Amino acid sequence: MATLPNPLPDPASFGLVLPPGSLVDATLDGPWHEPLLWHADGPASPRDWPDLRAAGRRLGLLPVLVTGGRRDQWPEDWDLCPDDASYPGDHEAEEVLAGYWADHVDHAGDADDETGDGAAADEPDEGAPGTGSSWPGLAPVPAREAAEDADTAAAGLAGVIAADADEWLGGARIALVPARRSADIPAAIGWSGPMNHENDVARLCSVLRSWEDRFDARVVVLGFDTMIVSVGRPPATIEEARALAAEHYAFCPDNIDQAPPHDLDAYAEKAVLNQEAWSFWWD
């Protein structure tokens, strides 16, 4: 696949004027051969996203907010692994999700079967996706039309987050990543946030691409192991939300397994139905 030249080493030569910031080439295996991203040294403002998107888009740079979280870990300390990331377009979203579903739902009863002799098994939390449930397939495109352009919705969410990031994210800074589409940002930097779930983040990016197409989703925030996605066209009925909740569970089981009430239907109603932002966290 042809790629655009990376303008981050010398943005001025491409006519790009950036505020004071830092180039990140640090990976788990040592410095990368070129910067993986740039981020501002100061806190993000509500105007940063639309301004830098307009400036960077023509150069193949896309904005994302990065957060240090409660542990104050910024991208330099994220254990990035670009060598481990394949190309998102080489994977099919449904195949990826079905595989995760099989790993976390279909096989959940195997340990119970192997304990035998009355040994205590770790039962799934009550209400969690049932063992033996077959993969339900991809959720349909919501019936209602999007209220606004997907990138406008992303900019709006980024502005809201930037205005209050210190309170609930531990701060946020605007960043630019060489990527062709928002869904590919994690793979472009070799993000390792979901390492305990998936070593090749490009597989998750294939799902993000599918969510871009069906739900007008955009990656808005990345932390060490967290992600926030804007949603321009969220499910508007409980049936649509429940169908998508299954995808969320396959994509990030910790959202349900490690957060009460550990119930997929409750999650669908609370975190998916009519929600214009989705949050994910991997343990």
Phi and psi in degrees as GROMACS dihedral restraints (atoms count N, CA, C in turn):
[ dihedral_restraints ]
;  ai    aj    ak    al  type     phi  dphi    fc
    3     4     5     6     1   -68.2    20    10
    4     5     6     7     1   139.3    20    10
    6     7     8     9     1  -123.4    20    10
    7     8     9    10     1   150.9    20    10
    9    10    11    12     1   -76.7    20    10
   10    11    12    13     1   151.0    20    10
   12    13    14    15     1   -61.7    20    10
   13    14    15    16     1   145.1    20    10
   15    16    17    18     1   -80.2    20    10
   16    17    18    19     1   113.5    20    10
   18    19    20    21     1   -84.4    20    10
   19    20    21    22     1    -3.2    20    10
   21    22    23    24     1   -65.3    20    10
   22    23    24    25     1   -33.6    20    10
   24    25    26    27     1   -62.1    20    10
   25    26    27    28     1   -30.3    20    10
   27    28    29    30     1  -145.6    20    10
   28    29    30    31     1    72.2    20    10
   30    31    32    33     1   -62.2    20    10
   31    32    33    34     1   -30.7    20    10
   33    34    35    36     1   -62.7    20    10
   34    35    36    37     1   -33.8    20    10
   36    37    38    39     1   -68.4    20    10
   37    38    39    40     1   -17.7    20    10
   39    40    41    42     1   -99.6    20    10
   40    41    42    43     1     7.3    20    10
   42    43    44    45     1    77.3    20    10
   43    44    45    46     1    20.6    20    10
   45    46    47    48     1  -104.0    20    10
   46    47    48    49     1   119.4    20    10
   48    49    50    51     1  -103.4    20    10
   49    50    51    52     1   118.3    20    10
   51    52    53    54     1  -114.5    20    10
   52    53    54    55     1   149.6    20    10
   54    55    56    57     1   -69.0    20    10
   55    56    57    58     1   171.1    20    10
   57    58    59    60     1   -53.9    20    10
   58    59    60    61     1   132.3    20    10
   60    61    62    63     1  -163.7    20    10
   61    62    63    64     1  -171.9    20    10
   63    64    65    66     1  -129.4    20    10
   64    65    66    67     1   138.5    20    10
   66    67    68    69     1   -89.9    20    10
   67    68    69    70     1   138.1    20    10
   69    70    71    72     1  -114.9    20    10
   70    71    72    73     1   118.1    20    10
   72    73    74    75     1  -125.6    20    10
   73    74    75    76     1     6.8    20    10
   75    76    77    78     1   -74.6    20    10
   76    77    78    79     1   127.4    20    10
   78    79    80    81     1  -128.2    20    10
   79    80    81    82     1   172.7    20    10
   81    82    83    84     1   -62.4    20    10
   82    83    84    85     1   -25.0    20    10
   84    85    86    87     1  -106.1    20    10
   85    86    87    88     1    15.3    20    10
   87    88    89    90     1   110.1    20    10
   88    89    90    91     1  -179.4    20    10
   90    91    92    93     1   -61.2    20    10
   91    92    93    94     1   137.6    20    10
   93    94    95    96     1   -78.8    20    10
   94    95    96    97     1   161.8    20    10
   96    97    98    99     1   -74.0    20    10
   97    98    99   100     1   -11.2    20    10
   99   100   101   102     1  -153.4    20    10
  100   101   102   103     1   162.8    20    10
  102   103   104   105     1   -61.8    20    10
  103   104   105   106     1   137.1    20    10
  105   106   107   108     1   -87.1    20    10
  106   107   108   109     1   -28.3    20    10
  108   109   110   111     1  -163.4    20    10
  109   110   111   112     1   164.9    20    10
  111   112   113   114     1  -120.3    20    10
  112   113   114   115     1   141.2    20    10
  114   115   116   117     1  -137.2    20    10
  115   116   117   118     1   149.8    20    10
  117   118   119   120     1   -66.8    20    10
  118   119   120   121     1   151.9    20    10
  120   121   122   123     1   -81.1    20    10
  121   122   123   124     1   -20.7    20    10
  123   124   125   126     1  -107.8    20    10
  124   125   126   127     1   172.6    20    10
  126   127   128   129     1   -65.0    20    10
  127   128   129   130     1   149.7    20    10
  129   130   131   132     1   -70.4    20    10
  130   131   132   133     1   148.7    20    10
  132   133   134   135     1  -113.6    20    10
  133   134   135   136     1   161.0    20    10
  135   136   137   138     1   -58.9    20    10
  136   137   138   139     1   -23.3    20    10
  138   139   140   141     1   -88.7    20    10
  139   140   141   142     1   -12.3    20    10
  141   142   143   144     1   -59.6    20    10
  142   143   144   145     1   -45.5    20    10
  144   145   146   147     1   -59.6    20    10
  145   146   147   148     1   -58.9    20    10
  147   148   149   150     1   -63.6    20    10
  148   149   150   151     1   -35.2    20    10
  150   151   152   153     1   -66.6    20    10
  151   152   153   154     1   -47.0    20    10
  153   154   155   156     1   -77.2    20    10
  154   155   156   157     1   -25.5    20    10
  156   157   158   159     1   -65.7    20    10
  157   158   159   160     1   -43.8    20    10
  159   160   161   162     1   -63.8    20    10
  160   161   162   163     1   -39.2    20    10
  162   163   164   165     1   -75.0    20    10
  163   164   165   166     1   -36.2    20    10
  165   166   167   168     1   -91.3    20    10
  166   167   168   169     1   -22.8    20    10
  168   169   170   171     1   -58.4    20    10
  169   170   171   172     1   -41.7    20    10
  171   172   173   174     1   -66.9    20    10
  172   173   174   175     1   -17.9    20    10
  174   175   176   177     1  -100.6    20    10
  175   176   177   178     1     2.2    20    10
  177   178   179   180     1    82.5    20    10
  178   179   180   181     1    25.7    20    10
  180   181   182   183     1  -113.2    20    10
  181   182   183   184     1   134.7    20    10
  183   184   185   186     1  -121.5    20    10
  184   185   186   187     1   145.5    20    10
  186   187   188   189     1   -83.9    20    10
  187   188   189   190     1   152.4    20    10
  189   190   191   192     1  -154.3    20    10
  190   191   192   193     1   145.7    20    10
  192   193   194   195     1   -85.8    20    10
  193   194   195   196     1   134.8    20    10
  195   196   197   198     1  -112.8    20    10
  196   197   198   199     1   144.1    20    10
  198   199   200   201     1  -126.6    20    10
  199   200   201   202     1   145.5    20    10
  201   202   203   204     1   -84.6    20    10
  202   203   204   205     1   -14.8    20    10
  204   205   206   207     1    65.6    20    10
  205   206   207   208     1  -172.9    20    10
  207   208   209   210     1   -69.0    20    10
  208   209   210   211     1   -20.3    20    10
  210   211   212   213     1   -93.3    20    10
  211   212   213   214     1     3.5    20    10
  213   214   215   216     1    55.6    20    10
  214   215   216   217     1    47.0    20    10
  216   217   218   219     1  -104.8    20    10
  217   218   219   220     1   110.8    20    10
  219   220   221   222     1   -97.6    20    10
  220   221   222   223     1   173.6    20    10
  222   223   224   225     1   -53.3    20    10
  223   224   225   226     1   -28.4    20    10
  225   226   227   228     1   -60.3    20    10
  226   227   228   229     1   -22.6    20    10
  228   229   230   231     1  -114.9    20    10
  229   230   231   232     1    24.6    20    10
  231   232   233   234     1   -93.0    20    10
  232   233   234   235     1     3.0    20    10
  234   235   236   237     1    54.9    20    10
  235   236   237   238     1    49.5    20    10
  237   238   239   240     1   -63.7    20    10
  238   239   240   241     1   144.5    20    10
  240   241   242   243     1  -134.9    20    10
  241   242   243   244     1    67.3    20    10
  243   244   245   246     1   -61.6    20    10
  244   245   246   247     1   -27.5    20    10
  246   247   248   249     1   -65.3    20    10
  247   248   249   250     1   -23.3    20    10
  249   250   251   252     1   -89.8    20    10
  250   251   252   253     1    -6.7    20    10
  252   253   254   255     1   -94.6    20    10
  253   254   255   256     1   126.4    20    10
  255   256   257   258     1   -87.5    20    10
  256   257   258   259     1  -160.8    20    10
  258   259   260   261     1   -98.9    20    10
  259   260   261   262     1   124.0    20    10
  261   262   263   264     1   -54.1    20    10
  262   263   264   265     1   -34.4    20    10
  264   265   266   267     1   -68.2    20    10
  265   266   267   268     1    -9.6    20    10
  267   268   269   270     1   -84.6    20    10
  268   269   270   271     1    -1.1    20    10
  270   271   272   273     1  -122.6    20    10
  271   272   273   274     1   148.8    20    10
  273   274   275   276     1  -101.4    20    10
  274   275   276   277     1   127.1    20    10
  276   277   278   279     1   -56.4    20    10
  277   278   279   280     1   -45.5    20    10
  279   280   281   282     1   -66.7    20    10
  280   281   282   283     1   -38.7    20    10
  282   283   284   285     1   -64.0    20    10
  283   284   285   286     1   -42.0    20    10
  285   286   287   288     1   -62.5    20    10
  286   287   288   289     1   -49.1    20    10
  288   289   290   291     1   -65.0    20    10
  289   290   291   292     1   -40.3    20    10
  291   292   293   294     1   -61.5    20    10
  292   293   294   295     1   -36.9    20    10
  294   295   296   297     1   -66.3    20    10
  295   296   297   298     1   -43.9    20    10
  297   298   299   300     1   -62.2    20    10
  298   299   300   301     1   -42.0    20    10
  300   301   302   303     1   -59.5    20    10
  301   302   303   304     1   -44.1    20    10
  303   304   305   306     1   -62.1    20    10
  304   305   306   307     1   -38.1    20    10
  306   307   308   309     1   -68.9    20    10
  307   308   309   310     1   -37.7    20    10
  309   310   311   312     1  -103.5    20    10
  310   311   312   313     1   -16.2    20    10
  312   313   314   315     1  -119.3    20    10
  313   314   315   316     1   -59.0    20    10
  315   316   317   318     1   -58.4    20    10
  316   317   318   319     1   -34.0    20    10
  318   319   320   321     1   -98.0    20    10
  319   320   321   322     1     5.0    20    10
  321   322   323   324     1   -65.2    20    10
  322   323   324   325     1   -24.4    20    10
  324   325   326   327     1   -87.7    20    10
  325   326   327   328     1    -5.9    20    10
  327   328   329   330     1   -61.1    20    10
  328   329   330   331     1   -42.9    20    10
  330   331   332   333     1   -63.2    20    10
  331   332   333   334     1   -36.8    20    10
  333   334   335   336     1   -62.9    20    10
  334   335   336   337     1   -41.8    20    10
  336   337   338   339     1   -65.9    20    10
  337   338   339   340     1   -29.4    20    10
  339   340   341   342     1   -85.6    20    10
  340   341   342   343     1   -15.4    20    10
  342   343   344   345     1   -69.0    20    10
  343   344   345   346     1   -52.6    20    10
  345   346   347   348     1    58.8    20    10
  346   347   348   349     1   174.7    20    10
  348   349   350   351     1    49.9    20    10
  349   350   351   352     1    30.6    20    10
  351   352   353   354     1    75.3    20    10
  352   353   354   355     1     9.8    20    10
  354   355   356   357     1   -64.5    20    10
  355   356   357   358     1   144.5    20    10
  357   358   359   360     1   -72.6    20    10
  358   359   360   361     1   127.8    20    10
  360   361   362   363     1  -108.9    20    10
  361   362   363   364     1   155.1    20    10
  363   364   365   366     1   -79.3    20    10
  364   365   366   367     1   100.1    20    10
  366   367   368   369     1   -74.5    20    10
  367   368   369   370     1   146.4    20    10
  369   370   371   372     1   -61.8    20    10
  370   371   372   373     1   149.4    20    10
  372   373   374   375     1   -58.8    20    10
  373   374   375   376     1   143.4    20    10
  375   376   377   378     1   -59.0    20    10
  376   377   378   379     1   130.1    20    10
  378   379   380   381     1    93.9    20    10
  379   380   381   382     1   -12.9    20    10
  381   382   383   384     1   -66.8    20    10
  382   383   384   385     1   162.5    20    10
  384   385   386   387     1   -50.4    20    10
  385   386   387   388     1   131.8    20    10
  387   388   389   390     1   -70.1    20    10
  388   389   390   391     1   144.6    20    10
  390   391   392   393     1   -65.4    20    10
  391   392   393   394     1   144.7    20    10
  393   394   395   396     1    83.2    20    10
  394   395   396   397     1    -3.7    20    10
  396   397   398   399     1   -69.1    20    10
  397   398   399   400     1   131.3    20    10
  399   400   401   402     1   -78.9    20    10
  400   401   402   403     1   153.6    20    10
  402   403   404   405     1   -59.6    20    10
  403   404   405   406     1   125.1    20    10
  405   406   407   408     1   -81.3    20    10
  406   407   408   409     1    -7.4    20    10
  408   409   410   411     1    91.3    20    10
  409   410   411   412     1   171.8    20    10
  411   412   413   414     1   -69.3    20    10
  412   413   414   415     1   144.6    20    10
  414   415   416   417     1   -69.6    20    10
  415   416   417   418     1   149.4    20    10
  417   418   419   420     1   -74.4    20    10
  418   419   420   421     1   161.1    20    10
  420   421   422   423     1   -64.8    20    10
  421   422   423   424     1   131.7    20    10
  423   424   425   426     1   -54.9    20    10
  424   425   426   427     1   144.9    20    10
  426   427   428   429     1   -68.7    20    10
  427   428   429   430     1   -33.4    20    10
  429   430   431   432     1   -80.4    20    10
  430   431   432   433     1   154.1    20    10
  432   433   434   435     1   -80.3    20    10
  433   434   435   436     1   155.9    20    10
  435   436   437   438     1   -68.3    20    10
  436   437   438   439     1   143.4    20    10
  438   439   440   441     1   -76.6    20    10
  439   440   441   442     1   -26.1    20    10
  441   442   443   444     1  -154.9    20    10
  442   443   444   445     1   168.8    20    10
  444   445   446   447     1   -57.9    20    10
  445   446   447   448     1   143.3    20    10
  447   448   449   450     1   -60.3    20    10
  448   449   450   451     1   -39.5    20    10
  450   451   452   453     1   -73.0    20    10
  451   452   453   454     1   -29.8    20    10
  453   454   455   456     1   -66.3    20    10
  454   455   456   457     1   -42.2    20    10
  456   457   458   459     1   -62.8    20    10
  457   458   459   460     1   -40.6    20    10
  459   460   461   462     1   -64.2    20    10
  460   461   462   463     1   -42.7    20    10
  462   463   464   465     1   -63.1    20    10
  463   464   465   466     1   -37.6    20    10
  465   466   467   468     1   -64.6    20    10
  466   467   468   469     1   -44.2    20    10
  468   469   470   471     1   -65.4    20    10
  469   470   471   472     1   -42.1    20    10
  471   472   473   474     1   -59.6    20    10
  472   473   474   475     1   -38.7    20    10
  474   475   476   477     1   -65.7    20    10
  475   476   477   478     1   -41.9    20    10
  477   478   479   480     1   -63.4    20    10
  478   479   480   481     1   -44.1    20    10
  480   481   482   483     1   -65.8    20    10
  481   482   483   484     1   -44.8    20    10
  483   484   485   486     1   -60.3    20    10
  484   485   486   487     1   -34.9    20    10
  486   487   488   489     1   -70.3    20    10
  487   488   489   490     1   -20.1    20    10
  489   490   491   492     1  -136.3    20    10
  490   491   492   493     1    23.5    20    10
  492   493   494   495     1   -66.3    20    10
  493   494   495   496     1   -34.4    20    10
  495   496   497   498     1   -61.8    20    10
  496   497   498   499     1   -30.5    20    10
  498   499   500   501     1   -72.3    20    10
  499   500   501   502     1   -38.4    20    10
  501   502   503   504     1  -131.0    20    10
  502   503   504   505     1    -2.8    20    10
  504   505   506   507     1  -119.1    20    10
  505   506   507   508     1    -7.0    20    10
  507   508   509   510     1    75.4    20    10
  508   509   510   511     1    25.8    20    10
  510   511   512   513     1    97.1    20    10
  511   512   513   514     1   156.2    20    10
  513   514   515   516     1  -147.3    20    10
  514   515   516   517     1   145.5    20    10
  516   517   518   519     1  -128.9    20    10
  517   518   519   520     1   147.3    20    10
  519   520   521   522     1   -77.5    20    10
  520   521   522   523     1   141.3    20    10
  522   523   524   525     1  -133.7    20    10
  523   524   525   526     1   159.4    20    10
  525   526   527   528     1  -124.9    20    10
  526   527   528   529     1   136.4    20    10
  528   529   530   531     1  -127.9    20    10
  529   530   531   532     1   134.5    20    10
  531   532   533   534     1   -69.9    20    10
  532   533   534   535     1   102.7    20    10
  534   535   536   537     1  -155.7    20    10
  535   536   537   538     1   149.6    20    10
  537   538   539   540     1   -83.7    20    10
  538   539   540   541     1   -29.1    20    10
  540   541   542   543     1  -145.9    20    10
  541   542   543   544     1   154.0    20    10
  543   544   545   546     1   -54.6    20    10
  544   545   546   547     1   -42.2    20    10
  546   547   548   549     1   -59.7    20    10
  547   548   549   550     1   -23.5    20    10
  549   550   551   552     1   -88.5    20    10
  550   551   552   553     1    -4.8    20    10
  552   553   554   555     1   -56.1    20    10
  553   554   555   556     1   -47.7    20    10
  555   556   557   558     1   -58.3    20    10
  556   557   558   559     1   -41.5    20    10
  558   559   560   561     1   -69.0    20    10
  559   560   561   562     1   -35.7    20    10
  561   562   563   564     1   -62.6    20    10
  562   563   564   565     1   -31.0    20    10
  564   565   566   567     1  -101.9    20    10
  565   566   567   568     1    -1.9    20    10
  567   568   569   570     1    67.4    20    10
  568   569   570   571     1    39.9    20    10
  570   571   572   573     1   -59.8    20    10
  571   572   573   574     1   133.3    20    10
  573   574   575   576     1  -112.1    20    10
  574   575   576   577     1    16.6    20    10
  576   577   578   579     1   -53.7    20    10
  577   578   579   580     1   -42.8    20    10
  579   580   581   582     1   -90.6    20    10
  580   581   582   583     1    27.0    20    10
  582   583   584   585     1   -54.1    20    10
  583   584   585   586     1   -36.6    20    10
  585   586   587   588     1   -74.4    20    10
  586   587   588   589     1    -9.9    20    10
  588   589   590   591     1  -108.9    20    10
  589   590   591   592     1   -38.5    20    10
  591   592   593   594     1  -153.7    20    10
  592   593   594   595     1   124.2    20    10
  594   595   596   597     1   -79.7    20    10
  595   596   597   598     1   -27.1    20    10
  597   598   599   600     1  -105.8    20    10
  598   599   600   601     1    96.3    20    10
  600   601   602   603     1   -63.9    20    10
  601   602   603   604     1   -17.8    20    10
  603   604   605   606     1   -61.7    20    10
  604   605   606   607     1   -28.2    20    10
  606   607   608   609     1   -65.0    20    10
  607   608   609   610     1   -40.9    20    10
  609   610   611   612     1   -67.5    20    10
  610   611   612   613     1   -34.3    20    10
  612   613   614   615     1   -64.2    20    10
  613   614   615   616     1   -30.7    20    10
  615   616   617   618     1   -63.6    20    10
  616   617   618   619     1   -34.6    20    10
  618   619   620   621     1   -69.6    20    10
  619   620   621   622     1   -42.5    20    10
  621   622   623   624     1   -59.9    20    10
  622   623   624   625     1   -37.2    20    10
  624   625   626   627     1   -61.4    20    10
  625   626   627   628     1   -42.9    20    10
  627   628   629   630     1   -64.9    20    10
  628   629   630   631     1   -37.8    20    10
  630   631   632   633     1   -68.8    20    10
  631   632   633   634     1   -33.0    20    10
  633   634   635   636     1   -56.8    20    10
  634   635   636   637     1   -46.8    20    10
  636   637   638   639     1   -70.5    20    10
  637   638   639   640     1   -40.0    20    10
  639   640   641   642     1   -90.4    20    10
  640   641   642   643     1   -33.1    20    10
  642   643   644   645     1  -123.9    20    10
  643   644   645   646     1    10.6    20    10
  645   646   647   648     1    54.7    20    10
  646   647   648   649     1    42.8    20    10
  648   649   650   651     1   -83.2    20    10
  649   650   651   652     1   150.3    20    10
  651   652   653   654     1  -141.0    20    10
  652   653   654   655     1   141.1    20    10
  654   655   656   657     1   -76.0    20    10
  655   656   657   658     1   119.1    20    10
  657   658   659   660     1  -109.2    20    10
  658   659   660   661     1   -37.5    20    10
  660   661   662   663     1  -134.2    20    10
  661   662   663   664     1   136.8    20    10
  663   664   665   666     1  -127.2    20    10
  664   665   666   667     1   136.6    20    10
  666   667   668   669     1  -121.8    20    10
  667   668   669   670     1  -167.9    20    10
  669   670   671   672     1   -55.9    20    10
  670   671   672   673     1   -43.7    20    10
  672   673   674   675     1  -142.4    20    10
  673   674   675   676     1    27.5    20    10
  675   676   677   678     1  -128.9    20    10
  676   677   678   679     1   154.6    20    10
  678   679   680   681     1  -146.0    20    10
  679   680   681   682     1   139.1    20    10
  681   682   683   684     1  -123.9    20    10
  682   683   684   685     1   132.1    20    10
  684   685   686   687     1  -120.2    20    10
  685   686   687   688     1   131.9    20    10
  687   688   689   690     1   -80.8    20    10
  688   689   690   691     1   152.0    20    10
  690   691   692   693     1  -133.2    20    10
  691   692   693   694     1   107.9    20    10
  693   694   695   696     1   -80.4    20    10
  694   695   696   697     1   -19.1    20    10
  696   697   698   699     1  -139.3    20    10
  697   698   699   700     1    72.1    20    10
  699   700   701   702     1   -76.1    20    10
  700   701   702   703     1   158.7    20    10
  702   703   704   705     1   -57.3    20    10
  703   704   705   706     1   136.8    20    10
  705   706   707   708     1  -111.2    20    10
  706   707   708   709     1    -4.6    20    10
  708   709   710   711     1  -125.4    20    10
  709   710   711   712     1   155.9    20    10
  711   712   713   714     1   -65.2    20    10
  712   713   714   715     1   -30.3    20    10
  714   715   716   717     1   -65.4    20    10
  715   716   717   718     1   -45.0    20    10
  717   718   719   720     1   -62.4    20    10
  718   719   720   721     1   -41.9    20    10
  720   721   722   723     1   -65.1    20    10
  721   722   723   724     1   -40.8    20    10
  723   724   725   726     1   -66.3    20    10
  724   725   726   727     1   -37.8    20    10
  726   727   728   729     1   -63.3    20    10
  727   728   729   730     1   -41.5    20    10
  729   730   731   732     1   -73.6    20    10
  730   731   732   733     1   -31.2    20    10
  732   733   734   735     1   -58.1    20    10
  733   734   735   736     1   -33.8    20    10
  735   736   737   738     1   -62.5    20    10
  736   737   738   739     1   -39.5    20    10
  738   739   740   741     1   -64.8    20    10
  739   740   741   742     1   -42.5    20    10
  741   742   743   744     1   -59.7    20    10
  742   743   744   745     1   -40.5    20    10
  744   745   746   747     1   -65.0    20    10
  745   746   747   748     1   -42.4    20    10
  747   748   749   750     1   -66.1    20    10
  748   749   750   751     1   -39.5    20    10
  750   751   752   753     1   -68.5    20    10
  751   752   753   754     1   -40.7    20    10
  753   754   755   756     1  -149.0    20    10
  754   755   756   757     1    81.4    20    10
  756   757   758   759     1   -57.8    20    10
  757   758   759   760     1   -28.7    20    10
  759   760   761   762     1   -62.4    20    10
  760   761   762   763     1   -25.1    20    10
  762   763   764   765     1   -58.4    20    10
  763   764   765   766     1   -31.2    20    10
  765   766   767   768     1  -106.9    20    10
  766   767   768   769     1   -45.2    20    10
  768   769   770   771     1   -64.4    20    10
  769   770   771   772     1   -31.9    20    10
  771   772   773   774     1  -113.7    20    10
  772   773   774   775     1    16.2    20    10
  774   775   776   777     1  -136.9    20    10
  775   776   777   778     1   121.9    20    10
  777   778   779   780     1   -63.0    20    10
  778   779   780   781     1   150.1    20    10
  780   781   782   783     1   -91.0    20    10
  781   782   783   784     1    16.3    20    10
  783   784   785   786     1    57.9    20    10
  784   785   786   787     1    37.9    20    10
  786   787   788   789     1  -130.8    20    10
  787   788   789   790     1   125.1    20    10
  789   790   791   792     1   -68.7    20    10
  790   791   792   793     1   -38.1    20    10
  792   793   794   795     1   -66.9    20    10
  793   794   795   796     1   -40.9    20    10
  795   796   797   798     1   -64.6    20    10
  796   797   798   799     1   -39.9    20    10
  798   799   800   801     1   -61.7    20    10
  799   800   801   802     1   -42.6    20    10
  801   802   803   804     1   -58.7    20    10
  802   803   804   805     1   -43.2    20    10
  804   805   806   807     1   -72.4    20    10
  805   806   807   808     1   -37.8    20    10
  807   808   809   810     1   -86.1    20    10
  808   809   810   811     1   -41.3    20    10
  810   811   812   813     1  -110.3    20    10
  811   812   813   814     1    -7.3    20    10
  813   814   815   816     1  -121.0    20    10
  814   815   816   817     1   -47.7    20    10
  816   817   818   819     1   -59.8    20    10
  817   818   819   820     1   117.8    20    10
  819   820   821   822     1    60.2    20    10
  820   821   822   823     1    16.6    20    10
  822   823   824   825     1   -88.4    20    10
  823   824   825   826     1   127.4    20    10
  825   826   827   828     1   -93.7    20    10
  826   827   828   829     1     7.8    20    10
  828   829   830   831     1  -147.8    20    10
  829   830   831   832     1   137.4    20    10
  831   832   833   834     1  -118.2    20    10
  832   833   834   835     1   134.8    20    10
  834   835   836   837     1  -114.8    20    10
  835   836   837   838     1   140.8    20    10
  837   838   839   840     1  -133.8    20    10
  838   839   840   841     1   145.3    20    10
  840   841   842   843     1  -144.2    20    10
  841   842   843   844     1   130.5    20    10
  843   844   845   846     1  -111.0    20    10
  844   845   846   847     1   132.1    20    10
